[in-house]
Amino acid sequence: MEIPLKTYVAYWFHSLAGNKNKVDSQIKLGIYGNNFQKLAYFLPDNEKYQTSIIQYFDNLIIKNIEFKIICRSSAFDMFQSSIMHSGIIISDKLLNRWGLPEEATIRQLESLSIDAVIDLNPEEDPVHSMLIRSSKSPIKIGFQSKRHTSLFNITVENNREEIIEYQFNQINQLLGLA
């Protein structure tokens, strides 16, 4: 999906305002150290990640982890038959004229009681970035990029040469789910 330049510019102006939801609490990561009860996952809408993500969530279902899915409606169409979980579906109607999420969508995410937010999209998405920035979750995990230096407190190296499953496994290790 091609993201318009106006969306990037609007997100950049919005991010200048800073993150009002900084949380300075300590959380232990790793095997036997986590206390994660509820997770929220942002899904990419690129079909090349579809198989890897379905396999990733099959493993989460086996481990009985409660999670929410947050994605665009195009990604939901790809995953709805394989991943049966509730969450927030972002349609074009929920975006403002700049291509960023409406306040109602932001409030909906803020109302979720989640322990960690994980962005499984290795590519940058300003809509997801804005929602992640507004999340009150103390842990925000995502792929490393130039624009995401202050967005995530834990980043996974975005090495295009590595297999995406390996990078997803790194995320599970950080969460203590591997």
LUMKE-339676 format. One line per 5 residues: number of its first residue (from 1); for each residue y, x, z of N, C-alpha, C. Coordinates in pm, 1 decimal, always signed. Layout:
BEGIN
NUM> Y:X:Z:Y:X:Z:Y:X:Z  ...
This chain:
BEGIN
1> -117.1:+84.1:+0.0:+0.0:+0.0:+0.0:+123.5:+88.8:+0.0  +213.8:+64.5:-91.9:+336.2:+141.0:-103.4:+440.4:+80.1:-9.9  +494.8:+161.2:+78.6:+593.5:+114.5:+175.4:+732.4:+143.5:+120.1  +819.8:+42.2:+115.8:+953.1:+60.5:+58.1:+1038.2:+159.1:+138.5  +1127.5:+226.2:+71.4:+1217.3:+322.7:+134.4:+1303.7:+255.1:+240.5
6> +1344.2:+130.5:+216.5:+1430.0:+61.3:+313.5:+1359.6:+45.7:+447.6  +1226.9:+31.2:+445.6:+1151.0:+18.4:+569.8:+1153.4:+149.9:+646.9  +1136.6:+262.0:+577.3:+1144.5:+392.1:+642.4:+1283.1:+416.4:+701.4  +1386.7:+381.0:+626.4:+1523.6:+401.3:+673.4:+1551.4:+312.9:+795.0  +1509.9:+187.7:+790.1:+1531.0:+97.2:+903.6:+1456.1:+146.4:+1026.6
11> +1334.6:+195.3:+1008.3:+1258.1:+248.3:+1121.6:+1327.0:+371.7:+1179.1  +1378.0:+459.0:+1093.8:+1446.0:+579.1:+1140.1:+1566.8:+542.0:+1226.5  +1647.9:+444.2:+1182.6:+1762.5:+400.0:+1261.8:+1717.2:+338.6:+1393.7  +1610.6:+262.1:+1388.8:+1559.9:+199.4:+1510.7:+1508.1:+303.9:+1608.5  +1444.1:+408.2:+1558.4:+1388.5:+511.7:+1646.6:+1496.9:+598.6:+1709.4
16> +1617.6:+600.4:+1650.6:+1727.6:+674.8:+1710.3:+1766.6:+617.5:+1846.2  +1741.8:+489.0:+1865.2:+1775.1:+424.7:+1991.7:+1689.0:+476.9:+2106.0  +1574.7:+540.2:+2073.6:+1488.1:+597.9:+2176.4:+1382.1:+500.8:+2221.4  +1295.3:+550.7:+2302.4:+1184.2:+470.5:+2353.3:+1219.4:+420.9:+2491.8  +1240.2:+291.2:+2505.5:+1279.3:+233.6:+2633.1:+1160.6:+210.4:+2725.1
21> +1040.4:+224.9:+2673.5:+921.0:+193.8:+2751.5:+843.1:+318.5:+2792.2  +910.5:+426.3:+2828.5:+840.9:+546.9:+2871.2:+771.5:+520.2:+3004.2  +647.1:+565.4:+3013.6:+569.2:+550.2:+3134.9:+527.9:+689.3:+3180.4  +550.7:+721.1:+3305.7:+520.9:+853.6:+3355.7:+401.3:+854.7:+3450.0  +310.0:+762.0:+3435.8:+193.4:+759.5:+3522.7:+87.5:+856.5:+3472.2
26> +0.7:+899.8:+3561.3:-106.1:+990.9:+3525.6:-234.6:+914.9:+3501.5  -303.9:+951.9:+3394.8:-433.1:+892.3:+3362.7:-527.4:+1005.7:+3329.1  -647.7:+1001.2:+3382.9:-747.4:+1103.2:+3353.6:-819.7:+1067.5:+3225.0  -835.5:+1166.6:+3139.8:-907.0:+1147.8:+3014.5:-1038.1:+1224.5:+3019.9  -1131.5:+1182.0:+2937.8:-1259.3:+1252.1:+2927.1:-1372.5:+1172.2:+2986.3
31> -1491.8:+1224.0:+2968.5:-1611.3:+1155.0:+3016.4:-1603.9:+1140.7:+3167.7  -1631.5:+1023.7:+3218.4:-1631.1:+985.4:+3360.0:-1491.5:+985.4:+3422.4  -1389.4:+1019.9:+3347.3:-1256.2:+1024.7:+3404.6:-1170.0:+906.5:+3365.5  -1213.8:+830.8:+3265.7:-1126.5:+724.5:+3217.5:-1143.6:+596.5:+3297.8  -1038.7:+519.4:+3296.5:-1039.8:+387.4:+3358.4:-998.8:+283.6:+3255.9
36> -1029.9:+308.4:+3131.4:-985.8:+219.5:+3025.6:-1069.0:+92.7:+3024.3  -1002.5:-18.2:+3038.8:-1067.7:-148.3:+3034.1:-1038.7:-218.7:+2901.6  -913.5:-205.6:+2856.3:-869.6:-275.6:+2735.4:-797.3:-178.4:+2643.4  -837.7:-180.0:+2516.2:-778.9:-92.6:+2416.1:-722.6:-175.8:+2302.0  -621.3:-123.6:+2235.8:-566.2:-188.4:+2116.4:-572.0:-87.3:+2002.1
41> -626.7:-130.1:+1889.2:-642.8:-44.0:+1772.9:-559.6:-94.8:+1656.7  -481.9:-4.9:+1597.6:-409.7:-33.5:+1474.6:-496.5:+13.0:+1358.7  -521.9:-77.4:+1263.3:-609.8:-45.7:+1151.3:-530.9:-18.9:+1023.4  -575.3:+80.3:+945.8:-510.6:+105.3:+816.8:-551.9:+0.2:+715.4  -469.8:-18.3:+614.8:-506.5:-114.5:+510.1:-551.3:-44.3:+382.8
46> -590.8:+79.6:+395.8:-640.8:+155.9:+283.2:-793.6:+143.3:+278.7  -846.6:+102.1:+165.3:-990.4:+76.4:+153.0:-1076.3:+200.2:+171.0  -1021.1:+319.1:+151.1:-1103.2:+439.6:+161.6:-1149.0:+466.0:+305.2  -1086.0:+402.9:+403.7:-1125.7:+419.4:+543.6:-1215.4:+306.5:+593.7  -1241.4:+207.1:+511.3:-1310.8:+86.0:+553.4:-1448.7:+114.4:+614.0
51> -1531.8:+189.4:+547.0:-1667.2:+215.7:+596.3:-1664.2:+290.8:+728.7  -1578.3:+390.5:+739.2:-1568.7:+470.4:+861.4:-1522.0:+385.8:+979.3  -1428.9:+297.1:+955.0:-1376.4:+214.3:+1063.7:-1478.6:+110.0:+1108.3  -1550.4:+52.5:+1015.6:-1654.4:-44.0:+1053.0:-1759.9:+24.3:+1139.8  -1799.5:+144.1:+1102.1:-1896.7:+219.7:+1181.5:-1838.7:+253.0:+1319.1
56> -1712.1:+288.8:+1324.4:-1645.3:+320.9:+1450.6:-1651.2:+201.9:+1546.5  -1621.2:+82.7:+1496.1:-1620.3:-35.3:+1582.1:-1760.5:-82.8:+1617.3  -1857.3:-58.7:+1532.8:-1995.2:-89.4:+1568.6:-2035.8:-12.1:+1693.1  -1993.3:+113.2:+1701.8:-2022.9:+195.1:+1819.8:-1950.2:+143.1:+1943.2  -1826.7:+92.7:+1928.4:-1753.1:+38.2:+2042.7:-1818.5:-89.2:+2095.7
61> -1868.6:-171.6:+2005.0:-1932.1:-296.6:+2046.2:-2057.3:-266.5:+2126.9  -2130.4:-163.1:+2087.8:-2250.7:-123.4:+2161.4:-2213.8:-81.4:+2303.2  -2099.4:-17.6:+2320.5:-2057.7:+31.8:+2451.9:-1987.5:-75.6:+2536.1  -1974.5:-197.3:+2485.8:-1912.8:-309.0:+2558.3:-1768.0:-281.6:+2597.9  -1690.2:-227.4:+2508.5:-1548.5:-200.8:+2533.2:-1468.5:-319.8:+2483.0
66> -1373.8:-367.8:+2565.2:-1287.4:-478.2:+2523.1:-1170.7:-420.8:+2444.4  -1149.5:-473.3:+2324.9:-1040.1:-421.6:+2244.0:-977.2:-530.9:+2160.3  -853.3:-504.6:+2120.6:-776.6:-591.7:+2031.9:-751.0:-517.2:+1902.7  -742.5:-590.6:+1794.9:-714.3:-535.0:+1663.1:-571.5:-574.0:+1624.9  -496.1:-477.4:+1575.3:-361.7:-503.9:+1525.9:-355.5:-446.2:+1384.9
71> -329.3:-532.2:+1288.5:-329.2:-484.5:+1150.1:-250.7:-580.1:+1061.2  -224.7:-534.8:+941.8:-162.3:-619.5:+840.6:-266.2:-719.7:+790.2  -220.4:-825.5:+730.4:-312.4:-927.7:+681.1:-404.1:-873.2:+572.2  -357.7:-777.5:+492.8:-443.1:-718.6:+389.1:-559.1:-640.8:+451.3  -535.2:-572.3:+562.5:-643.1:-501.0:+631.7:-736.9:-600.2:+698.8
76> -682.0:-707.3:+753.0:-765.5:-808.4:+817.0:-863.6:-868.4:+717.4  -819.3:-890.4:+594.8:-908.1:-943.4:+491.5:-1025.3:-849.9:+465.3  -1001.4:-718.2:+473.1:-1108.8:-620.6:+450.9:-1209.0:-619.4:+566.0  -1160.6:-636.6:+688.9:-1244.3:-615.0:+806.5:-1293.7:-742.5:+874.4  -1245.2:-859.9:+837.0:-1275.4:-980.7:+912.5:-1423.4:-1015.1:+918.2
81> -1498.9:-981.5:+816.3:-1641.2:-1014.8:+820.2:-1721.3:-913.9:+902.1  -1666.0:-795.9:+928.0:-1739.5:-691.2:+998.5:-1696.4:-674.6:+1143.6  -1570.1:-698.1:+1172.0:-1517.4:-676.9:+1307.2:-1467.0:-810.9:+1359.1  -1538.8:-867.4:+1451.5:-1504.4:-999.6:+1504.0:-1431.4:-987.4:+1638.0  -1303.2:-954.5:+1633.7:-1225.1:-946.2:+1755.8:-1087.0:-1004.3:+1732.6
86> -1026.9:-1048.1:+1840.6:-894.0:-1106.5:+1831.0:-788.4:-996.9:+1829.4  -669.4:-1035.2:+1799.5:-560.6:-940.0:+1796.7:-438.0:-998.1:+1731.9  -358.6:-912.4:+1673.8:-234.5:-952.0:+1608.6:-247.1:-919.1:+1460.7  -231.8:-1021.8:+1378.0:-235.8:-1003.6:+1233.3:-92.2:-1011.8:+1182.7  -48.7:-907.7:+1114.9:+90.3:-898.0:+1070.1:+98.1:-936.5:+922.2
91> +148.1:-1054.5:+897.8:+166.7:-1097.6:+758.9:+308.9:-1062.3:+715.7  +335.3:-1076.2:+588.1:+469.9:-1048.2:+537.9:+573.2:-1142.2:+598.0  +529.6:-1260.9:+641.4:+621.5:-1356.4:+703.3:+669.9:-1308.5:+840.1  +594.4:-1216.9:+902.1:+631.6:-1165.2:+1033.4:+716.5:-1039.3:+1025.2  +760.2:-1004.7:+903.8:+845.2:-888.0:+883.7:+986.7:-934.0:+849.1
96> +1085.6:-860.5:+895.4:+1223.4:-896.0:+864.0:+1260.2:-847.4:+723.3  +1382.9:-863.4:+685.3:+1422.3:-828.5:+548.9:+1414.9:-678.5:+522.7  +1407.9:-598.2:+627.7:+1395.1:-453.2:+613.5:+1248.7:-409.5:+607.3  +1159.2:-502.7:+626.7:+1017.4:-469.4:+623.1:+962.0:-425.7:+757.1  +1038.1:-446.6:+864.4:+993.9:-412.5:+999.7:+954.6:-539.8:+1074.9
101> +876.0:-526.8:+1182.4:+829.8:-646.2:+1254.9:+943.3:-725.3:+1318.8  +927.8:-856.2:+1315.9:+1021.8:-945.8:+1383.3:+1008.4:-929.4:+1534.9  +1109.7:-971.9:+1607.8:+1108.1:-963.0:+1753.8:+989.7:-1038.4:+1815.2  +951.9:-1149.7:+1755.8:+839.4:-1227.6:+1809.8:+709.6:-1146.7:+1806.7  +689.8:-1069.9:+1701.3:+570.4:-985.8:+1691.1:+575.3:-874.7:+1795.1
106> +691.4:-816.4:+1815.4:+707.8:-710.9:+1915.5:+680.5:-766.3:+2054.3  +733.8:-884.1:+2085.1:+709.6:-946.0:+2216.2:+562.0:-979.9:+2235.0  +495.7:-1020.6:+2128.0:+353.5:-1051.8:+2135.4:+274.5:-926.5:+2173.4  +308.6:-812.9:+2116.3:+240.6:-688.6:+2150.6:+274.8:-646.2:+2293.0  +400.7:-658.9:+2331.7:+441.8:-622.0:+2466.9:+369.5:-705.1:+2571.8
111> +332.9:-827.6:+2539.2:+266.1:-914.9:+2635.4:+119.0:-879.4:+2656.5  +61.5:-802.1:+2565.0:-77.7:-761.5:+2582.2:-89.3:-663.3:+2697.9  -187.4:-684.1:+2781.0:-214.4:-591.6:+2890.3:-321.1:-493.9:+2842.2  -277.1:-376.8:+2794.7:-370.3:-279.8:+2738.0:-350.4:-143.8:+2804.0  -460.4:-69.7:+2813.6:-457.2:+61.8:+2877.2:-424.6:+173.3:+2778.9
116> -461.5:+155.6:+2652.7:-435.3:+258.8:+2552.6:-418.1:+195.2:+2415.4  -329.6:+254.6:+2336.0:-306.9:+213.8:+2198.1:-355.2:+327.7:+2110.0  -437.7:+295.2:+2011.5:-492.8:+394.8:+1921.6:-461.2:+354.1:+1778.8  -393.9:+442.8:+1706.5:-362.6:+418.5:+1566.5:-465.9:+491.9:+1481.9  -553.8:+418.7:+1416.3:-659.3:+477.7:+1333.9:-613.7:+505.7:+1191.7
121> -485.9:+490.7:+1166.0:-432.5:+513.1:+1032.7:-385.3:+656.9:+1019.8  -454.6:+740.3:+940.5:-410.8:+878.4:+923.9:-279.9:+890.7:+844.4  -241.5:+783.8:+776.4:-117.4:+782.7:+700.2:-9.3:+711.2:+781.6  +112.9:+750.4:+761.9:+222.8:+691.3:+837.7:+251.3:+548.8:+791.4  +279.3:+462.7:+887.4:+314.2:+324.3:+858.4:+427.1:+284.9:+953.3
126> +549.0:+264.6:+902.9:+662.9:+232.6:+989.6:+644.8:+103.5:+1069.8  +573.8:+5.7:+1014.9:+551.3:-119.3:+1088.1:+466.2:-91.5:+1211.2  +357.1:-18.4:+1193.2:+272.7:+17.1:+1307.2:+349.3:+105.7:+1404.5  +426.6:+199.5:+1351.5:+502.1:+291.2:+1437.8:+599.0:+215.7:+1527.2  +667.1:+117.5:+1471.7:+762.8:+41.0:+1551.1:+691.5:-38.3:+1660.3
131> +577.9:-96.4:+1628.0:+502.0:-172.2:+1728.1:+445.8:-79.3:+1835.7  +396.6:+36.3:+1796.8:+343.4:+131.5:+1894.7:+455.2:+179.1:+1985.9  +570.6:+205.6:+1929.4:+685.4:+250.0:+2010.0:+722.8:+144.3:+2114.3  +710.7:+17.1:+2080.4:+748.7:-89.3:+2173.7:+637.7:-123.9:+2272.5  +518.4:-71.3:+2251.7:+406.6:-98.8:+2341.5:+432.5:-38.6:+2479.6
136> +389.1:-108.7:+2581.9:+405.4:-60.7:+2718.7:+283.9:+18.9:+2766.2  +193.3:+47.8:+2677.5:+72.7:+122.0:+2711.7:+107.5:+265.2:+2753.3  +44.4:+315.2:+2859.9:+72.6:+451.6:+2903.6:+12.2:+558.6:+2811.9  -92.0:+524.5:+2736.4:-157.3:+618.8:+2646.3:-141.4:+569.1:+2503.5  -89.8:+657.5:+2418.4:-72.7:+625.7:+2276.3:-132.7:+740.8:+2196.7
141> -238.2:+711.4:+2122.9:-311.2:+813.3:+2048.3:-296.8:+785.3:+1899.7  -270.8:+890.1:+1823.5:-258.8:+874.3:+1679.7:-267.7:+1008.4:+1610.3  -257.7:+1003.6:+1479.3:-268.1:+1124.1:+1399.2:-133.7:+1196.2:+1394.8  -140.7:+1327.3:+1397.4:-22.7:+1412.0:+1397.3:+51.9:+1401.4:+1264.4  +184.9:+1392.7:+1274.0:+270.3:+1394.5:+1155.4:+410.1:+1435.9:+1197.2
146> +493.4:+1464.4:+1100.2:+630.0:+1508.6:+1129.9:+710.8:+1399.8:+1197.9  +692.4:+1275.9:+1157.4:+772.5:+1165.4:+1211.4:+718.7:+1111.8:+1343.6  +596.6:+1147.4:+1380.1:+534.9:+1091.1:+1499.7:+538.2:+1184.1:+1619.6  +629.5:+1279.8:+1622.2:+629.4:+1375.5:+1732.1:+657.9:+1310.1:+1866.7  +740.1:+1208.1:+1871.4:+770.4:+1142.5:+1998.3:+701.1:+1007.1:+2013.1
151> +622.7:+968.1:+1916.4:+559.8:+836.3:+1919.9:+432.3:+836.4:+2004.4  +348.2:+935.7:+1985.9:+219.7:+943.3:+2055.0:+224.6:+1047.7:+2165.6  +157.1:+1020.1:+2279.7:+145.5:+1125.0:+2378.9:+21.3:+1209.9:+2354.2  -71.4:+1163.7:+2271.8:-188.1:+1242.1:+2232.8:-202.6:+1229.9:+2082.0  -208.6:+1344.2:+2014.3:-223.9:+1340.9:+1869.2:-352.1:+1412.4:+1828.5
156> -412.0:+1360.9:+1723.7:-528.6:+1420.8:+1661.4:-477.6:+1488.9:+1535.7  -520.9:+1612.6:+1515.7:-474.8:+1685.5:+1399.6:-513.7:+1610.6:+1273.3  -418.0:+1592.9:+1186.7:-439.9:+1518.6:+1062.8:-477.6:+1616.7:+952.7  -602.0:+1658.8:+954.6:-652.1:+1754.4:+856.9:-723.3:+1677.3:+747.3  -663.1:+1669.6:+631.5:-717.5:+1591.6:+520.2:-851.5:+1645.7:+471.4
161> -881.5:+1772.5:+502.7:-1006.3:+1831.0:+456.5:-1125.2:+1791.7:+545.1  -1097.6:+1753.3:+669.8:-1205.3:+1713.5:+759.4:-1251.3:+1572.0:+727.3  -1371.4:+1544.0:+765.4:-1426.1:+1409.5:+748.9:-1361.7:+1319.4:+852.9  -1318.1:+1202.2:+812.9:-1246.2:+1111.6:+902.3:-1332.5:+1069.7:+1021.5  -1462.9:+1062.3:+1003.9:-1552.5:+1027.3:+1113.9:-1543.2:+1129.5:+1226.3
166> -1526.9:+1255.9:+1189.7:-1512.8:+1361.8:+1290.1:-1384.6:+1341.0:+1369.6  -1276.8:+1303.9:+1302.0:-1150.3:+1280.2:+1370.6:-1159.4:+1156.9:+1460.6  -1228.8:+1053.3:+1415.7:-1249.5:+935.4:+1500.7:-1333.3:+972.1:+1622.7  -1430.2:+1061.7:+1605.4:-1511.8:+1107.0:+1716.7:-1426.8:+1181.4:+1819.5  -1327.5:+1256.7:+1772.3:-1234.6:+1324.9:+1863.4:-1159.5:+1223.6:+1948.1
171> -1119.8:+1114.2:+1887.7:-1049.7:+1008.1:+1961.5:-1141.3:+951.8:+2069.7  -1266.0:+925.1:+2035.3:-1360.8:+874.6:+2134.6:-1383.7:+973.4:+2246.9  -1385.9:+1101.6:+2216.8:-1401.4:+1202.2:+2320.5:-1281.7:+1201.6:+2414.3  -1162.5:+1186.8:+2359.6:-1042.7:+1178.9:+2443.8:-1047.8:+1057.3:+2535.8  -1099.7:+948.3:+2484.0:-1108.0:+825.6:+2564.4:-1228.1:+824.6:+2658.1
176> -1315.2:+923.0:+2643.6:-1435.5:+927.7:+2727.4:-1541.5:+831.3:+2680.9  -1540.5:+795.8:+2553.4:-1637.2:+699.7:+2498.8:-1747.1:+767.1:+2419.3  -1738.6:+898.0:+2401.4:-1839.2:+969.0:+2321.2:-1949.6:+1026.2:+2407.6
